[in-house]
C-alpha cells in the first residue's frame, strides 16, 4: 500500500502541466531520435545534460525517461519501413516487419509495434513499480556461468531463422560468429582479425552489419533485378487498421514478449537483443502457421517489439533500486543523477521519493503520450512507401550510409557497411538467409566472454555450467528447444511412413481385391 | 564599377580598429583572452568519464567566458587510441584539445598504437580517482590481510574483477601482486565492461573482489552491500575509514588520472593561451562545485609538471604490463 500511496504522489508530481510538458517534449524528441539513424537515446541525453543543468531534477528526469521510452518506439519504424534497424533491439523486427511492409501491411506492422510497445511498456512499468527489488535480487544471482547458459539458449533462435537449407543457414551463422571475433579480446587485451586497422580494434558494430545486410544488401538486390522483373507494389493494401485477426494474433505475443523482456532487461548483462531473439523463437514455435515466419508474420513483429520495450523498463529496475547502470542510456542517466548531486543507488528511493516516483509515474504517462503520438503517425509513415521505387531505394542508401557514419564518426564504418552490403547482396543471390549471421554476430562474442570468465573464476573446471542450478536449467531448456522439434519431426515422419505403409497396404489390398470384383 | 578603397580610407579603418581594440582591452580586460572555436575531443562514447570531463570543460569554459563556440566531438574506440590517432593527424584552423587519461597509456602499448603520447603536448592533469578494492559484505574475506593470505597461498583462487584488460584495474592488481611477492602473471584477472557489469558481479559475489573508482562503489558501502578493504590513495579519503594499501603494508599509491592535451603542432602562443584557460577553469568555483558533485578529486598539475609525471607513469605502466604478460 505504501507503494501505491507513493505512486499516487508521483502522479501528482508528473501530472502538473509543467512536468507534463517536459514529458511531451521528451517523448517527441525520443521518437525522433529513434527514427533518425545513428543518434541514440544515450547521445541525446548526453547532449541535453548541460542544457538541463538549470532545470528541476524531477522535470529533467521526466524528460529523459520520455526520450528513453520514445526512442524504443521510434526504433521499429525504420526497421519496418526501410529494413534499416536503428538500434540492435529492433533488428529482429526488421525480418518480418519489412516483409509485411512489402506486402502492403506496413500500417499493421507499425500499429502492432506501437500498441505492443504500449502494452509491454505499461505492464513492465507496473512490474518496475512493484517487483523491482525482487527482480534485481534475482538478477544478481546471474554470474558468468548463468549468462553463458542464457546466451546458448538465445542462440537456439538460429533454428527459427535458418531457412530451408541447413547448410546455407549454418554458413550464415558461422560468418556472423567470425565477424564477431574481430577486435580486441576482452580477457587478454589482444587484437584478433584486426589486420592492423585500428578502427577494427573495437569490433564491428552490430547495427552497421544489420543495416548492411538488410538494407544495403536488399537495395542492391532489388536494383539488380529491377530491370528484368516487374517491381512488386507494396504501398498500402486495404485498410490501414489492424483487423480482428491481427488483434487476435498479436495480443498473446505482446504479453509473452513482455514476460521475456522485463526480467532479461533487468539482468546487468541481459541487453535488449536477447529477449527479442527469444521472443521470435517462442512465437515461431507456438504459431499455428510457422511457415509464415520470415515472410511477414505479425506475431514476429508484435512479440519482439513488446520484448524490447519491456526490457527498456527492466533496465531501470537495477538503475533505480541499486544504482546499477546496465545500458549506455542508464549510464548517462546515472551521470545525470550525479550532476544534480543526487546519490543514485539503494538509498535513492528514501532520499528522493518525489523524484523517483515522479519519474516512474511519468513512464506511465509517457507511454500513453507515445501511443497518442505514434498511432496517427502510422498513416504518415506508410506514405513513405508511395515514393517511387528508385528514389526510395536511393533514399534508403543515403539514410543507411549517414546512420553508419554518425554511429562513431568513423569512415571505416562506411567501408564495413558497404562491404557487408555487398556480402548481403551475394547472400541474397545465393539464397542464403541473412538473419543467422546477425544472431551469430551479436551472441557469439557475448557467449565467448561469459564462457571464458566462468572458466577463469572456476580455474578451468567446466562443471560449473551444470552444477549451478540456473545455468543447468537454462541449458536443459536450450537442449529441449533444439532436440524437441527434431524428435517431433522424426516421430511425425515415422507416423507418416506408417500411415503411407498402411495406405499402401490398403491400396494394395484394394487393388488386390478389385480385379476380383 | 568597383570602388577601390583609397589609402586614406584603409588607414582610417585600421586606425579606428586599433582604437576599438584598445578600448575593448581596457573595458573587457581578461575577456580578450577568449579562445575562439575550441574543439574538445572525447576519445570515448557519451556517458563515460572522458566524455563527462570534456562536457564539463565545455560548460565551465563557456560560463566563465574563457572560450566561445566550443564543440565536443566523441571519437570512441580502442581505449582512446582511435581518438588519439585522429587528434594527432587532424589539421584544424581552430584550436583543438584532447581529453584522456591513464587507461590510454595502457591501451597505447597493448594495442600497439601507431601514435603515442609523445606526439601530443600535455596541457594539464585535471582530476583523479583512487581505486577501491571491495568485497561483498557477506564474503569470508573480512580484510585486506585475509585477502593477501588467500592470494599468497593460492593466487589462482582469487578472482580480481575489474575494467578492461590492460586498464587501470589490471595494472593495479599486477602492482599489488609484485609488491607482496607473487608473480604478477599469476593474477586471475576477470575483465568486464566496467560500470554496471562489474558492480553486479561484485554484488553477486561472482568474483572474489571488485576493483574500481571509490565513488562508483560508495552508494553500496552506505547501503551495507559492499565493503571496501583497501584504497589506493596516499592517505585515507576524507570522511571515510577505509585503510590505504600503504597502511596495510603494500607500499603503493595509484591514481586513475584524467588530463587534457594540446596538439604538438600548436603554436607556443596558442598552447600558452590554452594552458591559461585551463588554469582558470580549475581555479573557478563552478569547477570545484562540479568536482564535489561528481566525486572527482582535484589532481591539477600544470603542463610542465604533468609532462614529467607522464614520463614516470609511462615507465611504471609499461613495466607492469610486461610483467603481467599482456605485452611482450
Contacts between the chains, C-beta under 8 A, distances in Angstrom:
chain1	res1	chain2	res2	distance
A	42	B	45	7.4
A	42	B	46	5.6
A	42	B	47	5.8
A	43	B	46	5.0
A	43	B	74	7.8
A	45	B	46	7.9
A	46	B	46	3.5
A	46	B	47	5.8
A	46	B	51	6.6
A	46	B	55	7.2
A	47	B	46	7.6
A	49	B	55	6.7
A	50	B	55	6.1
A	50	B	58	7.0
A	50	B	59	5.0
A	53	B	59	7.4
A	139	B	200	7.1
A	140	B	200	6.1
A	140	B	203	5.4
A	140	B	204	3.9
A	141	B	204	6.5
A	142	B	200	7.8
A	142	B	204	7.1
A	143	B	201	6.7
A	143	B	204	6.1
A	143	B	206	3.5
A	144	B	190	8.0
A	144	B	201	7.7
A	144	B	206	6.4
A	184	B	78	6.8
A	184	B	110	8.0
A	184	B	111	7.1
A	184	B	165	7.6
A	185	B	165	7.6
A	186	B	164	6.9
A	186	B	165	6.2
A	186	B	191	5.2
A	186	B	193	7.8
A	187	B	165	6.0
A	187	B	190	7.7
A	187	B	191	5.4
A	188	B	165	5.7
A	188	B	326	6.9
A	189	B	110	4.5
A	189	B	164	7.2
A	189	B	165	3.4
A	189	B	166	4.0
A	189	B	191	7.6
A	189	B	326	5.3
A	190	B	110	7.7
A	190	B	326	7.9
A	191	B	111	6.7
A	191	B	112	7.8
A	198	B	77	7.6
A	198	B	78	6.0
A	198	B	81	6.3
A	198	B	82	5.7
A	198	B	85	6.1
A	198	B	111	7.1
A	198	B	113	7.0
A	198	B	114	7.2
A	199	B	77	6.7
A	199	B	82	6.2
A	201	B	77	6.6
A	201	B	78	3.8
A	201	B	81	7.5
A	201	B	82	7.5
A	201	B	111	5.8
A	202	B	76	7.3
A	202	B	77	4.5
A	202	B	78	5.5
A	202	B	82	7.5
A	268	B	196	5.0
A	268	B	197	5.5
A	268	B	199	7.5
A	268	B	200	3.6
A	268	B	201	7.9
A	269	B	197	5.6
A	269	B	200	7.5
A	318	B	196	6.9
A	318	B	200	7.4
A	322	B	199	7.7
A	322	B	203	7.3
A	322	B	220	7.8
A	323	B	199	7.9
A	323	B	219	4.9
A	323	B	220	7.5
A	324	B	196	4.5
A	324	B	199	5.4
A	324	B	200	5.9
A	324	B	203	7.8
A	325	B	195	5.4
A	325	B	196	4.4
A	326	B	196	4.3
A	326	B	197	7.5
A	326	B	200	7.7
A	328	B	45	6.7
A	328	B	46	7.5
A	328	B	47	5.9
A	330	B	196	6.9
A	331	B	47	4.5
A	331	B	48	7.5
A	331	B	195	5.8
A	331	B	196	7.2
A	332	B	46	6.2
A	332	B	47	3.8
A	335	B	47	6.0
A	335	B	52	5.8
A	338	B	293	6.1
A	338	B	294	5.3
A	338	B	295	7.3
A	339	B	290	7.9
A	339	B	293	6.5
A	339	B	294	7.5
A	340	B	293	7.8
A	341	B	293	4.7
A	343	B	219	5.7
A	343	B	222	7.7
A	344	B	219	6.5
A	345	B	219	2.8
A	345	B	220	6.7
A	345	B	222	7.5
A	345	B	223	6.4
A	346	B	219	6.3
A	346	B	220	7.2
A	346	B	222	7.6
A	346	B	223	3.6
A	346	B	225	6.9
A	347	B	219	6.6
A	347	B	222	6.2
A	347	B	223	6.2
A	408	B	75	7.4
A	408	B	76	6.0
A	408	B	77	6.7
A	409	B	73	6.9
A	409	B	74	7.0
A	409	B	75	5.9
A	410	B	75	7.5
A	410	B	77	7.5
A	410	B	82	7.5
A	453	B	190	5.4
A	453	B	192	7.9
A	456	B	159	6.6
A	456	B	188	6.0
A	456	B	190	5.5
A	457	B	159	4.7
A	457	B	188	7.6
A	457	B	190	6.3
A	457	B	206	6.8
A	457	B	207	6.5
A	459	B	156	5.1
A	459	B	157	7.1
A	459	B	188	7.3
